[in-house]
Amino acid sequence: MSKQITLTINGQQVTVPAGTLIVDAAKKIGIDIPVFCYHPKMEPVGMCRMCLVEIGRPVRDRATGELVTEADGTPKIQFGPKLETACTVPVSEGMVVDGLSEKVQEARKGTVEFLLTSHPLDCPVCDKGGECSLQDLALAYGASESRFIFDEKQHAEKHIPLGDLIFLDRERCIQCARCIRFQRDIAGDAVLEFYERGRRTNIVTFSEPGFDSYWSGNTTDLCPVGALTSTDFRFGARSWELKHTASICSHCPVGCNLSIDIRREAKTGGDFAIKRIMPRQNEQVNEIWICDKGRFAHHFTDSADRLTQPLIRKDGKLTPATWEEALDVVAKNLSGIGDGLLTLVSGRLPNEDLYNLHKLTDGLGGKTALYTHTAGGDLTAQLGLSVGSNLADLGEGDAILVVASDLEEEAPMWYLRVKAAAERGATLIVANPRETKLDRYATHKVRYAYGEETAIVGRIGNSSYGFDEAKNAVIFFGSEGIGLEASAALVQACANLLVESGHTGRPNNGLVGVWPRANEQGAWDMGFRPIADLKAALHYAKARYIVASDPVGDDPAMYELLATRHSPLATFTVVQELFLTETARLADVVLPAQAITEREGSFTSGERRVQRFYLATHPKGETRPDFDIAAQIGARLGVELKGRFPSRVFPQIAAEIPAYEDITYQKLAEVSEQWPIIGRGDLHYGGASYENKLGLGVQLASQGKAKGQISGKLETGKLETGKLGIGILVNGKLVAVPITRLYDQGRMVLTSEVLHPRLPKPYIAVNPG
C-alpha cells in the first residue's frame, strides 16, 4: 500500500496517496479547482495557468530537520512568494493549499480575461453552449466588460474540416493541447499538432486523410470550448434540450458504456430522435472513451430502409401483412417438424432474445446454430476473465498474448487498453501473419503462416518470452484467416497454455474471445453453438428460422442453398431482421425486429461482464423485440415463454444458467464511485463524458478448470477442403485471406452517411515473400 499523505485544502483536511496532484486531492473532497489544460486521464502540462493556488509547506529547522511549531503547538506554515499550478504539484505531508485567497482570485480572473480577449461571442450559436468550461468559468471569474480594444481582436478561420468527422473553429481554440495530447499519448495517433507561434498558434493535422484516427470524436468531449465539433452533431441541438439514456455499444465484444442523447424532432413527427452518442464512464470497460464507430454508426436505428411491418410471400412476392397473419403462417409451418427445424442466430442479439429463441427451438424439438466463424465460447466460460478482472491492473510483470486478431480493427477499446498495459511494462506478445498497429508496442512480434496458429501458441509456451513466469496472463484470440474447425483448435491451444502456466481461476488471468459480434459470449452462454458445415445444415433443414443473420449477404454462394426451390427438403424460411437483407429477400415470412435503442435487455461482453441497456427511442413502425416474437410463436405451438418485457425473461436466465445465478436487473444497475470523478456538474475537470448512474455490470465467475479438465466442443459436421470460408484457395493452397476493418460494409455502417468517407477502399496486400 502506498504511503498516505494528509494536507489541508481551503480549510478542509484530506488524506490521499503520495504522488497525488493537488487538483486531484481537492476533487476527492468536492473542491473544484478550475482547469483548462489539465485532465485526470493525461499527464499534466501546466499550460493554461487557470489552476493557480497558494501553497504553504511546514517549516523545518535547518540544523535539526525538526518541524518548527507555532505558540499553540501547530506546525508553522510558510507560503511561497508565487502562486503554483495545482495540476503539476504533488501533495506533501502537512501542506496547506489556499484556492480562495484574493491573490488566487485575481490570477484566475486575469487568465480568463486573457483567454477572452479574442474569443468570439459565439455562445448563442456554439454547440458547446451549456456544457462549456470557458462559459462557466467566465461567469465565475470573468469581468462584465472587456478592457481589450476591439480593433486589436484576433480573427481566425472558422469551420475548418480537420477530417471527415471533426470541424475546427480556430477563433474558439484556447490552445490547451488536450486534443493533441489525447491523440498522441492515449490513442497513439499523433495526427494533430500546434503550428505557428504566439497569437498565431493554431491546431493542424498532418495526416492524410486529415485527422486519420478511430478516436477523433473523443477530442470533442475533451475540448473545454467549442473549438472542436463533430460533423454528426454540430448545429443539431443544445445540450440542455437532450435527454440521456444509458446503453451499451452493440458493434463489438468490448461492451463500451454509452449515453444515447435524444430530443424530439419535427422530422420524426414530434417523436424522439437520436442526436448523438456519448461515452459513459466505466473504468473497467471503456474508461471514458469510445471509438468513432460506436459514436457515429447509430443511424441504422432510424434508417428509412428499416423493416416496419411483417411481410408474407404471396404469388412469389413479399407483401405486407398483419402480425397475426404472419405469426399464424410461421406457427403452421414450424408445427410438427421436430428436428427438421434449424434456428440460426447471431451474437448481435441480446441475452433475453437468445434465451427465448433457444427455449422455443428446444420445445419444438429443433436444432440451433450460432452464426459465427469463431469457436471457443465454451472454453471462455471455463477459463475466461473472472470476477474482479480489470485490464487497467495489468502492467509490469504481467503478460498479454494477442493471436490471430487485429485488435485496433476488431475491438478498438481493447487495443487501447492492451497498448496502455504494454506502456506500463506488461510483456506483450503479438502473433499474426501480418503487421498490425499493435506491433508498435509489442515486446515480441511473432509471424507465422495462416494455418500455423495452434503450433505457434504451443511454441510461445515453450519459449523464453516469459509467459510462464508472469504474475498474470491474458490471451486475446481471434480467427483471422482460419475456419471454424481451426479456430476451435487454436482456442484449445490457448486454454492449454493458460492451464499449464498456472494462469487460471483468479482475476486478471484468462481467455478473451475477440468475437465478431457484441454478444457472442452471451449466445454461447445461452446454449448456442456453431455448426461446422452450416451450408449443409441450412440445405437439408425442413424449416429455417433465421434471426439477426445474413448468410446470403455475407456469402453469395449461400443463395443457391437458401432459395427454397433448390432444396430437396426445405419448404419454409422465416427471417427476423431489422432490414430486408439478402437472406430476407428469399424468405417466406419476414418479421420486423426492434433495434437496441428501442427496447431493453442485456449483453455479455468478451470479458464476461453482463451489462444492461435501456430503452431510448420509441419502436419504429410495428417492430417488436425478438424475445417477444419468439414468445408469441411459442404461444401458438404450446411452448410457454415469457414475453412483452425483458425483465420477465432475465430471471429465467438466472435460474437456469449457473454462471448467471443471483444476477438481477437490479444488480446490473448498481454503481460505485469511480476514479477519476467524471460528470458531476464540473465540466472543466473531466470533459463532457457522462457519469455512470445506471450500472457498471456484473462480471461472471470463472470455473477455473485444472489441466486435463478443459475441453471445447464443436457441433457435429465435417469441413470439406476448400470450403473453409476464409479466403481464396487455388489447387488446395490458400492464396488470399479477407481481413476485418473497423468500418465494414455492413448495414449498421452503410446507413450512417457520416462514416461513408471513412469507408476503406478495396485493396490487396501482397506478401513480398
Beta strands, then each sheet from edge to edge (+ up, - down):
strand 1: 4-9
strand 2: 12-17
strand 3: 52-58
strand 4: 77-79
strand 5: 84-85
strand 6: 96-98
strand 7: 160-161
strand 8: 166-168
strand 9: 192-195
strand 10: 202-205
strand 11: 228-230
strand 12: 243-248
strand 13: 257-264
strand 14: 272-279
strand 15: 311-314
strand 16: 317-320
strand 17: 341-345
strand 18: 367-370
strand 19: 399-403
strand 20: 427-431
strand 21: 444-446
strand 22: 473-477
strand 23: 510-513
strand 24: 543-547
strand 25: 572-577
strand 26: 589-592
strand 27: 601-604
strand 28: 609-613
strand 29: 698-699
strand 30: 728-730
strand 31: 733-736
sheet 1: 2+ 1- 6- 3+ 4-
sheet 2: 2+ 1- 6- 3+ 5-
sheet 3: 7+ 8- 11+
sheet 4: 9+ 10-
sheet 5: 12+ 13- 14+
sheet 6: 16+ 15- 26+ 25+ 24+ 17+ 18+
sheet 7: 21+ 20+ 19+ 22+ 23+
sheet 8: 27+ 28- 29+
sheet 9: 30+ 31-
end
